[in-house]
């Protein structure tokens, strides 16, 4: 409303002065300077009105700055034209105003600059690395808890149930049909215990949590169907998630040697310090290990999830699986 009244009053004043100019005999058309002078306050009024009414948006100040710059440049050009053209002096203030607007744009869009964008990406990668490592630590702790629950809970109850069924079977000598049913149930329970042990071993063995990586790998070597030697040099115990990954590298590699090595001997080397853990499994079997196989692919995914590397080289008489796992957080 105020802007409309201001514009209407300005038009009325300009028209009145034009009439005065005509009534005084014409001559040089001086009212154009009055029009110009009265138009500037109206333009400024309109600019302020738009800035006040404009909703809060991300680059509102930059938009208002651009509008003010355009208004000032327009004023300079009109003055140059009304003064009879000549040397185009408005170029210099226009250059200064545009430079100031450009600096404002750079500040407002600094996140788009290459350095800022690169810094933002680095910070994002660091954040994702921290959150991923935290998630992996939680997952490893949860898997160990499940393994202990299976070992100390369900497995212990099944063992107790098997023993009770064995005692019941001994007391049913005079009822062979019932004794046979109890015997079959005991055998099924024993099979369930074996499957449960395999499942728990596939998660993580208790010895890994209790005594560490070296003891767990040595236990693997003792259970192996082929000759296995273990050499370990571990300065400090690695984080649980790294320890679990290193264990499964050794376990999967020894399983492959037992399956495909034709009785070949294997050697496991473990080196660990505050920065990394390196697990290397070598054997003198026939070779031919497929790095793209499901077992080795699963190992590679497990290792790479910790920013580690897994390399597999296989030739007749020399197969090597090497995993390098960082220990830093």
C-alpha positions in Angstrom: 0.0 0.0 0.0 2.7 2.5 0.9 4.7 1.7 -2.2 1.6 2.2 -4.4 0.9 5.6 -2.8 4.6 6.6 -3.2 4.6 5.6 -6.9 1.2 7.4 -7.5 2.4 10.6 -5.8 5.6 10.6 -7.8 3.8 10.2 -11.1 1.4 13.0 -10.2 4.3 15.3 -9.2 6.2 14.5 -12.5 3.1 15.2 -14.5 2.5 18.5 -12.8 6.1 19.6 -13.4 5.8 18.6 -17.1 2.7 20.8 -17.4 4.6 23.7 -15.8 7.4 23.2 -18.3 5.0 23.3 -21.2 3.2 26.3 -19.8 6.4 28.3 -19.6 7.1 27.9 -23.3 9.1 24.7 -23.4 12.8 24.9 -24.1 15.2 22.5 -22.7 13.4 19.6 -21.3 14.5 20.0 -17.7 11.6 17.8 -16.2 13.5 14.7 -17.2 16.0 15.3 -14.3 13.0 15.6 -12.0 11.6 12.4 -13.3 14.9 10.7 -12.7 15.4 12.2 -9.2 11.9 11.1 -8.1 12.2 7.6 -9.7 15.2 6.7 -7.6 13.4 6.8 -4.2 10.6 4.8 -5.7 13.1 2.2 -6.9 14.8 2.1 -3.5 11.4 1.8 -1.8 10.5 -1.2 -4.1 13.9 -2.8 -3.4 13.4 -2.5 0.4 9.8 -3.7 0.2 10.9 -6.8 -1.8 13.7 -7.6 0.6 11.4 -7.4 3.6 8.7 -9.5 2.0 11.1 -12.1 0.6 10.9 -15.3 2.6 13.9 -16.5 4.5 16.0 -18.5 2.0 19.5 -19.7 1.9 21.0 -16.8 -0.2 18.5 -14.0 0.5 21.3 -11.5 1.3 23.1 -12.3 -2.0 19.8 -11.8 -4.0 19.2 -8.4 -2.3 22.8 -7.5 -3.0 22.5 -8.3 -6.7 19.3 -6.2 -6.9 21.0 -3.2 -5.3 23.9 -3.6 -7.6 21.7 -3.6 -10.6 19.8 -0.5 -9.4 23.1 1.4 -8.9 24.5 0.4 -12.3 21.3 1.5 -13.9 21.4 4.9 -12.1 25.0 5.4 -13.3 24.1 4.6 -16.9 21.1 6.9 -16.9 23.1 9.8 -15.5 25.8 9.2 -18.2 23.1 9.2 -20.9 21.3 12.3 -19.6 24.7 14.1 -19.4 25.2 13.7 -23.1 26.9 10.4 -23.3 30.7 10.9 -24.0 33.3 8.9 -22.1 31.7 5.8 -20.5 32.7 6.5 -17.0 30.1 4.1 -15.4 32.3 1.2 -16.4 34.6 1.9 -13.3 31.9 1.9 -10.6 30.2 -0.9 -12.3 33.4 -3.0 -12.2 33.8 -2.3 -8.5 30.2 -3.2 -7.7 30.3 -6.4 -9.7 33.6 -7.3 -8.0 32.0 -6.8 -4.6 29.0 -8.9 -5.7 31.4 -11.7 -6.9 33.2 -11.7 -3.6 29.8 -12.1 -1.8 28.9 -14.9 -4.1 32.1 -16.7 -3.4 31.6 -16.4 0.4 28.0 -17.6 0.0 28.9 -20.6 -2.1 32.3 -21.4 -0.4 31.1 -25.0 0.0 31.3 -25.4 -3.8 34.9 -24.4 -4.0 37.3 -27.3 -4.8 39.2 -27.0 -1.5 36.0 -26.9 0.6 34.5 -29.7 -1.3 37.6 -31.8 -0.9 37.7 -31.1 2.8 34.0 -32.0 3.2 34.6 -35.3 1.4 37.6 -36.1 3.6 35.6 -35.3 6.7 32.7 -37.5 5.4 35.0 -40.4 4.7 36.6 -40.1 8.2 33.1 -40.1 9.7 32.0 -43.1 7.7 35.2 -44.9 8.6 34.6 -44.3 12.3 30.9 -45.3 12.2 31.7 -48.4 10.1 34.5 -49.5 12.5 32.1 -48.9 15.4 29.4 -51.0 13.7 31.9 -53.8 13.1 33.1 -53.7 16.7 29.5 -54.0 17.8 28.9 -56.9 15.4 32.0 -58.7 16.6 30.9 -58.4 20.2 27.4 -59.6 19.4 28.7 -62.6 17.5 30.9 -63.5 20.5 28.0 -63.2 22.8 25.9 -65.5 20.6 28.8 -68.0 20.5 29.0 -68.0 24.3 25.2 -68.4 24.6 25.3 -71.3 22.2 28.2 -72.9 24.0 27.1 -72.4 27.6 23.3 -72.5 27.0 21.8 -74.6 24.1 24.9 -76.9 23.7 25.1 -77.6 27.4 21.4 -78.4 27.6 21.6 -80.8 24.7 24.6 -82.6 26.2 22.6 -83.0 29.5 19.6 -84.2 27.5 21.8 -86.8 25.7 23.1 -88.1 29.0 19.6 -88.4 30.4 18.3 -90.3 27.4 21.3 -92.7 27.7 20.4 -93.4 31.3 16.8 -93.9 30.2 17.8 -96.3 27.5 19.7 -98.5 30.0 16.5 -98.9 32.0 14.4 -100.0 29.1 16.1 -103.3 28.4 12.8 -105.1 28.9 11.0 -102.8 26.4 13.2 -102.9 23.3 10.7 -100.9 21.1 10.7 -98.0 23.5 14.5 -98.3 24.0 15.0 -98.1 20.2 13.0 -94.9 20.1 15.0 -93.4 23.0 18.3 -94.5 21.2 17.3 -92.8 18.0 16.3 -89.6 19.9 19.7 -89.7 21.6 21.5 -90.1 18.3 19.5 -87.1 16.9 20.4 -85.0 19.9 24.1 -86.0 19.4 23.9 -84.9 15.8 22.3 -81.6 16.8 25.2 -81.1 19.3 27.7 -81.6 16.4 25.9 -79.2 14.2 25.7 -76.7 17.0 29.4 -77.0 17.6 30.1 -76.4 13.9 27.8 -73.4 14.0 29.5 -71.9 17.1 32.9 -72.6 15.6 31.8 -70.7 12.4 31.1 -67.7 14.6 34.2 -67.6 16.7 35.7 -70.2 19.1 35.7 -69.5 22.8 39.5 -69.8 22.9 39.8 -66.8 20.6 38.0 -64.5 23.1 39.7 -66.1 26.1 43.3 -66.6 25.1 43.7 -64.6 21.8 44.6 -65.1 18.2 47.7 -67.3 18.6 46.0 -69.8 20.9 43.0 -70.0 18.6 45.1 -70.7 15.5 47.2 -73.2 17.3 44.0 -75.0 18.3 43.1 -75.0 14.6 46.4 -76.5 13.7 45.9 -79.3 16.3 42.5 -80.2 14.8 43.7 -80.1 11.2 43.8 -83.3 9.1 47.1 -82.2 7.6 50.4 -81.2 9.2 50.3 -77.5 10.3 52.9 -75.4 11.9 52.2 -72.0 13.5 54.7 -69.2 14.0 53.4 -66.1 15.8 54.9 -62.8 16.8 52.2 -60.6 18.3 53.4 -57.6 20.3 50.0 -56.6 21.6 46.5 -58.1 21.3 44.6 -56.5 18.3 41.0 -55.2 18.6 38.4 -58.0 18.7 37.0 -57.3 15.2 40.5 -57.5 13.7 41.3 -60.6 15.7 38.2 -62.3 14.5 38.9 -61.5 10.9 42.5 -62.7 11.2 41.3 -66.0 12.7 38.9 -66.7 9.9 41.6 -66.0 7.3 43.6 -68.8 8.9 40.6 -71.1 9.4 39.4 -70.8 5.8 42.8 -71.2 4.4 43.6 -74.3 6.4 40.2 -75.7 5.4 41.1 -75.2 1.8 44.4 -76.9 2.3 42.7 -79.9 4.0 40.1 -80.1 1.1 42.3 -79.5 -1.9 45.9 -79.9 -0.8 46.2 -83.6 -1.1 47.7 -84.0 2.4 50.2 -81.1 1.9 51.8 -79.5 4.9 50.8 -75.9 5.8 52.6 -73.1 7.7 50.8 -70.2 9.4 52.7 -67.0 10.1 51.1 -64.3 12.3 52.8 -60.9 12.9 51.1 -58.1 14.8 51.9 -54.8 16.3 50.1 -51.6 17.2 49.5 -50.7 13.6 48.6 -53.9 11.8 48.2 -57.7 11.9 49.5 -59.8 9.0 48.3 -63.4 8.6 50.0 -65.6 6.0 49.1 -69.2 5.2 51.4 -71.2 2.8 51.3 -74.8 1.7 53.2 -77.0 -0.7 50.1 -78.6 -2.3 49.2 -78.9 -6.0 48.1 -75.2 -6.2 45.2 -74.1 -8.4 43.4 -72.1 -5.7 40.7 -69.9 -7.2 40.8 -66.3 -5.8 37.2 -65.8 -7.0 35.9 -68.8 -5.1 33.1 -68.3 -2.6 35.3 -69.0 0.4 38.2 -66.7 -0.6 35.7 -64.1 -1.8 34.0 -64.1 1.6 37.4 -63.6 3.2 38.2 -60.8 0.9 35.0 -59.0 1.8 35.6 -59.5 5.5 39.2 -58.1 5.2 38.3 -55.2 3.0 35.5 -54.2 5.4 38.3 -53.3 7.8 40.3 -51.5 5.1 42.7 -54.5 4.8 44.0 -56.3 1.8 43.9 -60.0 0.9 46.2 -61.5 -1.8 46.2 -65.0 -3.1 49.0 -66.6 -5.2 48.8 -70.2 -6.2 51.1 -72.3 -8.2 52.0 -76.0 -8.1 53.9 -76.6 -4.9 53.4 -73.0 -3.6 50.1 -71.5 -2.5 50.0 -68.4 -0.3 47.1 -66.5 1.2 48.2 -63.3 2.9 45.9 -60.8 4.7 47.0 -57.5 6.1 44.6 -55.9 8.6 45.1 -52.4 10.1 44.6 -52.0 13.8 44.1 -48.3 13.9 40.7 -46.9 14.8 
